[in-house]
Amino acid sequence: VVRIMECRPLSRTKRWRLVEVVSRAQG
């Protein structure tokens, strides 16, 4: 999750969505 947050976000909403999806998958 940290990786995605540190990477250049395509857009604020997309970044948060990616983080949510990854956190759920790793959950």
C-alpha positions in Angstrom: 0.0 0.0 0.0 2.8 2.4 0.9 4.4 1.8 -2.5 1.2 3.0 -4.4 0.8 6.0 -2.1 4.4 7.0 -2.7 4.2 6.5 -6.4 3.0 9.4 -8.6 -0.8 9.3 -8.3 -2.6 9.4 -11.6 -5.3 11.4 -9.7 -6.3 11.8 -6.0 -9.4 9.6 -6.3 -7.6 6.9 -8.3 -4.7 6.8 -5.8 -7.1 6.3 -2.9 -9.1 3.7 -4.8 -5.9 1.8 -5.5 -4.9 1.9 -1.9 -8.3 0.7 -0.8 -8.3 -2.2 -3.2 -4.8 -3.3 -2.3 -5.5 -3.0 1.5 -8.6 -5.1 1.0 -6.8 -7.7 -1.1 -3.9 -7.9 1.5 -6.5 -7.4 4.3 
